[in-house]
Amino acid sequence: MPINDAIIEYLDELEITNTSKETIRAYKNALKIFSKFIKEDTDITKINVSDIKAFHQFNKDRGLKQKTLNSYISAIRGMFNYLIDEQIVTNNPAMSVKLERAKDKKIIEVFTKDEVKRLVNWNKKSRDFLDVRNSLIISFLLETGCRNHELSYLKESDIHNGFIYFKVTKNSKPRVVPVSRLLEKQMRRYKRIKDSYFKRLGKEDVIEDFYILSKSGKRLWQQNIGGVVDKACISCDIDMYKAYPHNFRHTYAVMMLKNTGNIHLVSKLLGHGNLSITEDYLRGLTNDDVIEMVEGNSILESLK
């Protein structure tokens, strides 16, 4: 069986078994690079330990981070495990490469309070549909800590009774966050401008059920949300190394940790399956943040 056919079958299996869309996307990308490295017409049964190790070294030489290196090997391991179950191959050559723990994790540099204020006020007074929608996207990312694909797949029907239910998540476990009063106000404005916009175009009956829509009434894709983030950061004079959607999630996590001091609560809000994942965000707290959090919380004074 050619490697490309094996990859297609494996990705189909992931879809059937309800693997998260984010995992499928990551594995698809990793296996595509692997197939080009091996050569796309290579028989899957001819791939051996040396091929896997050579691919791993190739990625190391490209300067990929350990986390990414691990994900590539995990994708290949998963495919070969599937092929073993299907009795197409008899062993898993990817098991020869050990997954190493990522070291030297860098400090997460989130948006400052001043930058958040600038982002929240971006396009605030405009009545143009795209401006209002883009402003809401920024507020959603900041106020809910959602991933860009979670926002992209959010539907109108997922928002009710004062809560937002994100159903398309990284670990396929739905999570819920409350709608704040400020976000609710923006959401009402977005609905009013959106309804008026599509009515004017005569497209009320063709718009999709997804919450964040393109100008043609279709679901807004993840890369388009990334484009909105870039545009907002440029307009707000924010360094572009911070301009990526997941940094809004980092910022949400750090600010919620500062505001609540409750890592278990923040872990639940983020939808993390493991508390250690949430702990990574503690690296985004500066010494000044820590001082601010502990001020007025003396152990001895609390005994009085």
C-alpha positions as CSV (number, residue, x, y, z in Angstrom):
1,M,0.0,0.0,0.0
2,P,1.4,3.4,-1.0
3,I,2.0,5.7,2.0
4,N,-0.5,8.3,0.8
5,D,-3.3,5.7,0.7
6,A,-2.3,4.6,4.2
7,I,-2.5,8.2,5.4
8,I,-5.9,8.8,3.9
9,E,-7.3,5.6,5.5
10,Y,-5.9,6.6,8.9
11,L,-7.3,10.1,8.7
12,D,-10.7,8.6,7.8
13,E,-10.5,6.4,10.8
14,L,-9.8,9.4,13.1
15,E,-12.9,11.1,11.7
16,I,-15.0,8.0,12.3
17,T,-13.8,7.6,15.9
18,N,-14.6,11.3,16.6
19,T,-11.1,12.4,17.2
20,S,-10.9,16.2,17.7
21,K,-10.7,18.3,14.6
22,E,-7.5,20.0,16.0
23,T,-5.8,16.6,16.4
24,I,-6.8,15.5,13.0
25,R,-5.5,18.8,11.5
26,A,-2.2,18.4,13.3
27,Y,-1.7,14.8,12.4
28,K,-2.7,15.5,8.8
29,N,0.0,18.2,8.6
30,A,2.7,15.9,10.2
31,L,1.9,12.9,8.0
32,K,1.9,15.1,4.8
33,I,5.5,16.3,5.7
34,F,6.5,12.7,6.5
35,S,5.1,11.4,3.1
36,K,7.1,14.0,1.2
37,F,10.2,13.2,3.1
38,I,9.8,9.4,2.5
39,K,8.5,9.9,-1.1
40,E,4.8,9.7,-1.7
41,D,4.8,6.5,-3.7
42,T,6.8,4.5,-1.1
43,D,5.2,1.2,0.0
44,I,4.1,1.6,3.7
45,T,5.4,-1.9,4.4
46,K,8.9,-0.9,3.3
47,I,9.3,1.9,5.9
48,N,11.7,0.9,8.6
49,V,13.3,2.2,11.9
50,S,16.0,4.0,9.9
51,D,13.5,5.9,7.9
52,I,11.7,7.1,11.1
53,K,14.9,8.1,12.8
54,A,16.1,10.0,9.6
55,F,12.8,11.9,9.5
56,H,13.2,12.7,13.2
57,Q,16.7,14.0,12.7
58,F,15.6,16.0,9.7
59,N,13.0,17.8,11.8
60,K,15.6,18.4,14.6
61,D,17.9,20.0,12.0
62,R,15.0,22.3,10.9
63,G,15.0,23.6,14.5
64,L,11.5,22.4,15.4
65,K,10.6,22.5,19.1
66,Q,10.5,19.3,21.2
67,K,6.7,19.5,21.5
68,T,6.4,19.6,17.7
69,L,8.9,16.8,17.3
70,N,6.9,14.7,19.7
71,S,3.6,15.4,17.9
72,Y,5.1,14.3,14.5
73,I,6.3,11.0,16.0
74,S,2.9,10.5,17.8
75,A,1.1,11.0,14.4
76,I,3.3,8.3,12.8
77,R,2.9,6.0,15.7
78,G,-0.8,6.3,15.6
79,M,-0.9,5.5,11.8
80,F,1.2,2.4,12.2
81,N,-0.9,1.2,15.2
82,Y,-3.9,1.5,13.0
83,L,-2.2,-0.4,10.2
84,I,-1.2,-3.1,12.6
85,D,-4.9,-3.5,13.6
86,E,-5.8,-3.7,9.9
87,Q,-3.1,-6.4,9.5
88,I,-1.3,-4.3,6.8
89,V,2.0,-4.2,8.7
90,T,3.3,-6.3,11.6
91,N,5.3,-3.8,13.6
92,N,5.5,-0.1,14.5
93,P,8.9,1.4,13.5
94,A,8.0,4.7,15.1
95,M,8.3,3.2,18.5
96,S,12.0,3.3,18.0
97,V,12.0,7.1,18.6
98,K,11.5,8.1,22.2
99,L,9.3,11.0,23.0
100,E,11.3,13.5,25.1
101,R,10.0,15.9,27.6
102,A,10.0,19.5,26.4
103,K,12.7,21.5,28.2
104,D,13.5,25.2,28.7
105,K,9.9,26.4,28.3
106,K,10.0,30.1,27.7
107,I,8.0,32.6,29.7
108,I,4.7,33.3,28.1
109,E,4.5,37.0,27.3
110,V,0.8,38.0,27.3
111,F,-0.9,41.3,26.4
112,T,-0.4,44.0,29.0
113,K,-3.4,45.6,30.7
114,D,-2.9,48.7,28.5
115,E,-2.8,46.6,25.3
116,V,-6.0,44.8,26.3
117,K,-7.7,48.2,26.8
118,R,-6.5,49.3,23.3
119,L,-7.7,46.0,21.7
120,V,-11.1,46.2,23.5
121,N,-11.6,49.8,22.2
122,W,-10.6,48.9,18.6
123,N,-13.4,49.7,16.1
124,K,-15.7,50.3,19.1
125,K,-17.7,53.2,17.5
126,S,-17.9,51.9,13.9
127,R,-21.3,50.6,12.7
128,D,-19.9,48.7,9.7
129,F,-20.7,45.0,9.9
130,L,-17.1,43.8,9.4
131,D,-15.8,46.3,12.0
132,V,-18.4,45.3,14.5
133,R,-17.8,41.6,13.9
134,N,-14.0,42.0,14.2
135,S,-14.4,43.9,17.4
136,L,-16.6,41.2,18.8
137,I,-14.0,38.5,17.8
138,I,-11.3,40.3,19.8
139,S,-13.7,40.6,22.8
140,F,-14.7,36.9,22.5
141,L,-11.0,35.7,22.5
142,L,-10.2,37.9,25.5
143,E,-13.3,37.3,27.5
144,T,-13.8,33.5,27.0
145,G,-10.3,32.2,26.5
146,C,-11.6,30.3,23.4
147,R,-9.3,28.8,20.8
148,N,-9.8,30.3,17.3
149,H,-11.3,27.0,16.0
150,E,-13.7,26.9,18.9
151,L,-15.0,30.4,17.9
152,S,-15.0,29.4,14.3
153,Y,-17.3,26.5,14.9
154,L,-19.5,28.2,17.5
155,K,-23.2,28.2,16.5
156,E,-26.1,30.5,17.4
157,S,-27.7,27.6,19.2
158,D,-24.7,27.1,21.4
159,I,-25.4,30.4,23.2
160,H,-28.4,30.5,25.5
161,N,-29.4,31.3,29.1
162,G,-26.4,33.5,29.7
163,F,-23.8,30.9,28.8
164,I,-21.6,30.0,25.9
165,Y,-21.2,26.3,25.2
166,F,-18.1,25.5,23.1
167,K,-18.7,22.1,21.6
168,V,-15.9,21.7,19.1
169,T,-12.9,21.7,21.4
170,K,-9.4,20.3,21.3
171,N,-10.1,17.3,23.5
172,S,-13.7,16.9,22.2
173,K,-15.0,17.7,25.7
174,P,-17.6,20.6,25.7
175,R,-16.9,23.5,28.0
176,V,-19.0,26.3,29.2
177,V,-18.3,29.9,30.1
178,P,-20.7,32.6,31.3
179,V,-21.5,35.7,29.2
180,S,-20.4,38.8,31.0
181,R,-22.5,42.0,30.8
182,L,-20.0,43.8,28.6
183,L,-19.7,40.9,26.2
184,E,-23.5,40.5,26.2
185,K,-23.8,44.2,25.2
186,Q,-21.4,43.7,22.3
187,M,-23.3,40.5,21.2
188,R,-26.6,42.4,21.1
189,R,-24.9,45.1,19.0
190,Y,-23.4,42.5,16.6
191,K,-26.8,40.8,16.2
192,R,-28.5,44.1,15.4
193,I,-25.8,45.2,12.8
194,K,-25.6,41.7,11.4
195,D,-29.4,41.3,10.9
196,S,-29.5,44.8,9.2
197,Y,-26.5,44.0,7.0
198,F,-27.9,40.7,5.6
199,K,-31.4,42.0,5.3
200,R,-30.1,44.9,3.2
201,L,-28.3,42.3,1.0
202,G,-31.4,40.1,0.8
203,K,-29.6,37.2,2.3
204,E,-31.5,36.5,5.5
205,D,-32.4,33.0,4.3
206,V,-29.0,31.9,3.2
207,I,-26.8,32.7,6.3
208,E,-25.5,29.7,8.1
209,D,-26.2,28.9,11.8
210,F,-22.6,29.6,12.8
211,Y,-22.2,32.6,15.1
212,I,-19.3,34.4,13.6
213,L,-20.0,35.0,9.9
214,S,-18.1,36.1,6.8
215,K,-19.5,39.0,4.7
216,S,-21.3,36.4,2.5
217,G,-23.0,34.7,5.5
218,K,-20.7,31.7,5.7
219,R,-18.7,30.3,8.7
220,L,-15.6,32.4,9.3
221,W,-12.5,30.1,9.0
222,Q,-9.7,29.9,11.6
223,Q,-7.1,31.6,9.4
224,N,-9.5,34.5,8.9
225,I,-9.8,35.0,12.7
226,G,-6.0,35.0,12.7
227,G,-6.1,37.8,10.1
228,V,-8.5,39.8,12.3
229,V,-6.0,39.5,15.2
230,D,-3.1,40.7,13.0
231,K,-5.2,43.7,11.8
232,A,-6.2,44.6,15.4
233,C,-2.6,44.4,16.7
234,I,-1.3,46.5,13.9
235,S,-4.0,49.1,14.4
236,C,-3.4,49.1,18.2
237,D,0.4,49.4,17.8
238,I,1.1,46.1,19.5
239,D,4.3,44.1,18.7
240,M,3.5,41.4,16.0
241,Y,5.2,38.6,17.9
242,K,2.2,38.8,20.2
243,A,-0.3,38.8,17.4
244,Y,-1.6,35.3,17.3
245,P,-5.1,34.1,18.4
246,H,-3.8,31.7,21.1
247,N,-2.1,34.6,22.9
248,F,-5.6,35.9,23.8
249,R,-6.1,32.5,25.5
250,H,-2.8,32.9,27.3
251,T,-3.8,36.4,28.4
252,Y,-7.2,35.2,29.6
253,A,-5.6,32.4,31.6
254,V,-3.1,34.7,33.3
255,M,-5.6,37.4,34.1
256,M,-8.1,34.9,35.5
257,L,-5.4,33.5,37.7
258,K,-4.6,37.0,38.9
259,N,-8.2,37.8,39.5
260,T,-9.3,34.6,41.2
261,G,-6.1,33.0,42.4
262,N,-7.9,29.7,41.7
263,I,-6.0,27.5,39.3
264,H,-8.6,24.7,39.5
265,L,-11.3,27.2,38.4
266,V,-9.2,28.5,35.6
267,S,-8.4,24.9,34.5
268,K,-12.1,24.2,34.3
269,L,-12.9,27.4,32.3
270,L,-10.1,26.6,29.9
271,G,-11.3,23.0,29.5
272,H,-8.0,21.5,30.4
273,G,-8.0,17.7,31.1
274,N,-4.8,18.0,33.2
275,L,-4.0,20.6,35.8
276,S,-0.3,20.6,34.7
277,I,-1.4,22.2,31.4
278,T,-2.9,25.1,33.3
279,E,0.2,25.4,35.4
280,D,2.2,26.3,32.3
281,Y,0.3,29.7,32.3
282,L,1.8,30.5,35.7
283,R,5.0,31.3,33.8
284,G,3.1,34.2,32.4
285,L,2.9,35.8,35.8
286,T,5.6,38.4,36.6
287,N,7.0,39.1,40.0
288,D,4.9,42.2,40.2
289,D,1.8,40.1,39.4
290,V,2.7,37.7,42.3
291,I,3.2,40.6,44.7
292,E,-0.2,42.1,43.7
293,M,-1.9,38.8,44.2
294,V,-0.5,38.2,47.7
295,E,-0.9,41.7,49.0
296,G,-3.6,41.8,51.7
297,N,-3.5,38.0,52.0
298,S,-1.2,37.5,54.9
299,I,-1.4,34.1,56.6
300,L,-0.7,35.5,60.0
301,E,-3.1,38.5,59.7
302,S,-5.8,36.1,58.6
303,L,-5.6,34.5,62.0
304,K,-6.8,37.6,63.8
